[in-house]
Amino acid sequence: MIINKEGIRDPEGETIKNYIVNKVTDKVKEVRAGKYLSFSVDVKEESEAIELVKKIAYEDRLYNPIVHKIIVRAEKIENGGN
């Protein structure tokens, strides 16, 4: 996931909250929007998959590290199926 760092305005999240969420409830305090990217990699270890995706994201500038942060999670898929 690529999201804005804390302290950086999130106009998309603010718009979703103000024009959609607030019509339903006033209990939601904040909405943050971001990008969700899914990678399928062929590696032996979860840590190797995480480092590979972080390397791709940083070196190929999938995000701007000045204003964004990335969250990388790995999930092992047995036999290539779900």
Secondary structure, DSSP 8 states (H G I E B T S, - for coil): -EEE-TTS--HHHHHHIIIIIHHH-S-------EE--------S-HHHHHHHHHHHHHHTTSS-TTTEEE-------GGG--
